[in-house]
């Protein structure tokens, strides 16, 4: 298939993903990296209460709140 045919299919709303090898897809900006951070005990307790209220793990609360803050401040690109 040539690029013009692929563009036409895409523009017509057809599913073009079958023409791509998604196993080689990489999203380097979304790759996870571990970091170590220390919090005061009161903050850990508050995070744990919020995590329990939401039914998620503590790290999910931290990631969500940091992501929201960074997006609101336009520091990180919006995904």
Secondary structure, 3 states (H helix, E strand, C coil): CCHHHHHHHHHCCCCCHHHCCHHHCCCHHHCCCCCCCCCCHHHHHHHHHHHHHHCCCHHHHHHHHHHHHHHHCCCCCCC
